[in-house]
């Protein structure tokens, strides 16, 4: 409806004050939250996403552990990029943290870069940086800002650009295919051209507006073999999926909720946490893994369900994670500071969210009611996603680059087991009440 009316946004302004139905109960919950994140274990997580460069700093740990993508998923070892010089740049241009009102984390970073103008950045660090083999932070920032002003997804656009650069490097396309602009690695002109052409749907950009898979089918010349995507979406470049995550991403719509799973984030946390606890990195890894396993056992009955190779109950953990995110969305709570990230010492479960809704509104919102609301909403999301897939005629294409052993990096030699990934998908469908053949909710669930 919004599209048919050429309506881009709806702005709503509240003019009345807010009244808490049960202030005493609400403050009890607030104190629990405050104490945990200022004096309890949660203080580690708050510090990890608010100190220095905030959320972006976690990407440095992906890089340092050889987990991050360099180029179009051909390598997981990012060359040395003079980290000291990069940190000097960040410190020079970083104005401070920003975030949601009254949140103690303020995990977004506000930069004011000479000749680029200021803006907010949260994550997106690997996009027009490592994925396109760019080593210049100012170039990264300019391209980041351009995407934001066009309202384009940073990672998807960078992934599309890296794919074109990969095709160009291997002689599958030439500059003639991209309106005379060579798709050379690290080229700001090439990156900017791709962004502009897609945004304006001009020239070769018209080929790309529907995503990599439709573009590859139109280009031909074996270009699909170099397309890295799941359901026409770019995997998170800080940690390309190798295990159970693939099974969930095969379920259209699931990956949109759970962008980077526990098994990804956890690797970026060991090195940061170790000096805070006064232990070695290996000891920090053991401590964090034990914490993740305790949570997994409590919520799924399987201590290994959070691990990428915890195939049997990985879908169970995925649903626990989705539920935590959705419960926070419904209550207006930050999903980072919740059970979405227990491995990062975060906490705030659907139960606390339900209690907060009850105290704030005066309604009797139980945990069961909140989880049921999430489940119904999730089924509608999955159904809508399938309608969109069918409307656009999207086809399932397995990323061939993900099926060969990793050439290097932390998980050198690892590959995707599609048969087991499909078992994860089947388990997810079973638990959510979705027909595995049509990917649509069963009538009995609706």
N, C-alpha and C positions, 0 to 999 in steps of 0.2 A: 504494500500500500504506500509506504514512504517513497519507494522508487517511482511509482506511477504518478505521484504528485510532485516529483522532483524535490522532495523534502530530505535534507541531509541530516537534520538533528532536531530534537525536541528539548527545549530548555524549560526547566520547572524551577520556580523560586518559591520557597516557603516563607510565609510572613508571620506565622504564629510560633510561639515558643514551644518547647518540648517539656512534657511532664512525665516524670518517672512514677509508675504506679506504686512500686514498693522500694523506696530509696534505701532503706536499711539492707534489704536483701541484695540489692544491686551493688551497694558499697562493699558488702562481704565478698562478692565475686570479684569486684575491682581490686580489693586488697590482696586477694589470693593471686590474681594475675600480676599485680605490681610487685609483690614480694618475690614471686618466682622469677620474674625477669630483671629484678634489680639485685637480689641477694641470693637467689637460688641458681640452679644449673642453667636456667634460661639466660642468665647474664652473658654466658659465652656466645650464644647465638646473636643476641642483640649487638654485642661488640663486633662480631664477625661481619655483620652486614651494615654497620654504621660507622666503623672506624675507617680512616683513610679514604679510599675510593669506593667504599661501600660494596654493594652487590658486585660491581665490576671486578673487585679484588679477587673474588672466588675464581674467576677465569684464569688468573695467574697460576693458581694451584692446579687447574686442569692442564695448563701448559707445562708446568714444572714436572708433573707426573706423566708426561707424554700421553695425555688423553685427548687433547684438543686437536681439531682437524686443521691441517695445512693444505690449502687448495681444495680441489673437488673430491675430498675423501680418498685421496691417493696416499696420504701420509698422515701419521698421528704424532709426528715429531715437529714441533714448531722451531725453526732455527733461532739461535740466540738473537734477540732484538735489542741488545743494550738496555737491559731492564732499568739500570740506574738512570739512564737518560729519559726513559719513559716515565719513571716515577717523578723525575724533576718536572716533566711537562705537566703531569697530573697535578702536582702540588702548586705549580705556577698558575694554572688556569682554574683549579677547583675553588669555587666560592664557598661551598658548604653543602650540607645535606638538606634534602627536602623530602616531604612525604605526606602521607595522609594526616589530617588534623588530629592532634593530640597523640599520635603514635610515637612511642619512645625510640623507634628505630630510625626513622627518617632515612630510608635506605636509597632514595634516589639521589643522584649527584647533580649539582648545579655547576655548570662550567661557564666561563666567560672567556672565549678564545679570540685572540686578536684577528680581526679581519673576517671572522665567521659569525659573530654575535652569540649571545648566550643562549642557553637552553637547558632542558632537563634531560638526563640520560639515566636509564636504569637497565643494566644488562646490555645486550647487543654488542658487547665488546668484541666478540669473535667475528661478527658479520663482515663488514667491509674492512676488515683488518686481516686476520689469518686466512679466512675462507677465500679471499681473492689475492692472497699473498702480498698484501700491502704493509709496509713497515713504517709509514708516516702517519703519526697520530693526528696531525692536522687534516690530512686527506680523509682519514677515517671519520673525523668529526664533521667535516663538510658534507660528506656523503650521508652520514647519520642524520644530520639536520634536514637535508634535502628529502630524504624518505619520510621523515616525520611531518614535514610541511605538506607533502603530497598525501599523507595518510596511508602510506604503504608499509607493509610488514618488513622490517629490516632484514631478518634472517632469510625469509623466503626470497626477497629481491637479491640479496647477496648470493644465495645459493644458485639462483637462476643465472646470475652473472658469472659465477665460478664455472658453471656448466658450459656456458658459451666460451669461456676462456680455455677450458679443457678441449672443447671441440676444435677451437682455432689452433691450439698447440699441436693437435694430432692430425691436422689437415682435413678435418671433416667439413669445416666451413672456412671461408676466407673473408677478408674485409668487405668484399663485394656483397656478402650475405648480410652484413650488419651496417648497411648504408655508408660504406667506405671507412668505417672506424675499426682498426685492428683490435681484436679482443685479446690484448696482451696482459699477462699476469701483472697485477699491481698498478695498472694504468688508471689514473683518475679519470682521464677522458673516456675510457671505455666504460667504467662504472657509471659515471654521470650520464653517459649516452643511454645506457640500458634503463636507468631510472626514468629519465625524461621520456624516452620512447614508449615505455610501458604506461607511464602516467597519462601521456597524451594520446596513446593508442595510435602512434604514428610509425610509418615505415615498418621495420622488422619488429617493432614493439607490438604491432597488431597480432603477430604470431604468438606472442608470449603472455598475453593478458589472461588466458585461461589456465596457465600453469605449464610445468615442464612436460608432462605426458602428452597433452594435445599438441604442444609445439613440436615435440620429438616425432610424433606421427606425421606431422605436416612437413617437417624438414627431411625425414627419412635418413638415408645414408648411415644407418646403424647408430644414429645419435641417441636412441633410447637406451643403448647399452651403457652409456655414460651418465644417464639421468639418475641422480640419487634422490629418492623420495619414497614416501609411503603414503598411499592414498593422495598422491599429487601434492604432498606437503614435505618440506625440507626437514630432516631430522635435526634435533638440537646439536649444533656443531661442537659443543663443549664435551660431548660424550655420545658418539654415534652408537645406536643400539646394537647389541650383539646377542642378547638373550631374550628373557621373557617380555621385555618391552616391545619387541617386534610383534609378539602375539597380540598385545593390546593395540598396537598401532595398525594392525590389519583390520581391527574393528573400527570402521569409519566413525570418527567423532571422538573416540576415546583419547587419542593423542592430543586433542585440542584442550582437554582438561588437565592432563598430566604430562606436561611438556618434557620435563627432565626428572626422571625417577630417583628414588633413594640411592640406587646403585651408582648413579652419576654424581649426585651432590656429595655423597659420603667421601668420595676420593679427594674432593677439594677441601675437606674439613680436617683431615688428619694433620697435615703440615701446619695449618693455622692453629689448631688446638694444642698441639704438643708443647710448645713453650709456655702456654697459659697454664697448663697442668704441671709443668716441670718434669715432663717425661719425654722419652724418645718418640720419634714418629711411629715406630712399630708398636710401642706400648699404647699410643693414642689410637692407633688403628684397632687394636684389640679391645680397648675400652668402648670405642664408638660402635664397633660391630656387635659387641655384647649388648649394648643398649638397643640397637636396632632389632636384634634377635629377641630380646625380652618383649619389646612392643609387638613384634610379629606374632610371637607365641600367644600373647594376651588377646590379640584381635583376630587371629586366623587359626590358632592352634598349631601352627607350624613355624618353628624358629627360623627356618631358611626361606620363608616365603618372600622376603624382601630382596633376596639375592637374584641377580640376573639368571642364574642357573637353577633357581628354585622353581622349576617348571610346574610341578604338581599343583602348588597353591599360589602361584604368582598372580593369577587373576583375582584370587581372594584378597591379596594385599592391595592390588590395584583398585579394587572396589572400596576398600577401607580408606585408601588415599583420596579417591574421588569424593567419597562421602564427607570426609573432613573438609575438603575444599568447598563443596557445595553448601554444607551447613554454615560455613563462615560467610559465603556469599549471601545466603538467606538472612543471616542475622546482622550483616554489615561489619563483620569482624575480619581482620587481616588473616588470610589463609597461610601466610608465612609463619606467623606466630601461632601455630596450631598443630594438631596431630598430623598435618601434612608432612611435617619435618621432624619426627621424633628422633631421628638419627643426628640431628643438629642441635639437640637439647631443647627443641621447641615443644610446647604443650598448650592445648586448649581443645578439648574434645567436643563432639556433638552434644554430649551431656551438659557441658558448661554453656554451650551456645543456647541450648533449650532453656536452661535456668535463667540465662540473661534475658531471653525473649519474654519469659514469664514475668520476671521482676520489672522489666521495662514497660510492658504493655498491660499487665494484669490478667492476661489470658493464661490458661493452664496448658502450656506447651510442654509436652513430655518429649523425652529423647526419641521414643518410638514414633511420635507424630512428626518430628523434624526429619528423621531418617526416611520415613515414608514419603514426606513431601519432596525430599531430594530424589528419591527413587522415581517417583512419578514424573518429576521435571526432567530427570535424566532420560527416561524412556521417550519423552516427547522430543528431547534434543536429538537422540539417536534416530528417531523417525524422521525428523525434519532434515537431518543430515543426509539420510538415504534419499529423500525426495529431491534434494539438491543434486546429489550424485547422479540420479537418473535424469533430472532435467538437463544437466550439462553433458550427459552422456559419458561421464568419466569411466575409465576402465582400470581394473586392478593390474598394476605392473610391478613385479618384484624388482627392487634395485639390484642389478647384477653385481655391482661393486661390493655390495654387502654380503654376497654369497661366496666370495673368495677370501682366503685367509688374510688377515691383516698383515701388511708388509713390515710393519715396525710398531714402535710404541709400547705402552704398558701392557696391552693385550695382544702382543705380536703372535701371529698364528691363529688367533681366535676367528671363528666364523659363525654364521647364523645357521642354526638347525631349524629349517623351515617346518619339518614334521612336528617337532616339539613346540614351535611357535604356534602352529595351528591348533595344538592341544590346548594352549593357553587361551586362544580365541574361543575354542569350543567351551571351555570351562567358564569363561566370562559370559558367554551367551546363556549357558545353563543357569548361572547364578542370577543374572539380570532378567531372565524371562524373555529372551530374544531368540527368534528363529535363526539358526546359524546359516540357513540357505538364503533367506531374503534379507537378513540383518535388520528386520523390523520387529518391534515388540509383539509378543503373542497377545491375542485378543483377551485371554484370561488375565493378563497383567494390566490391561487398560480398563 
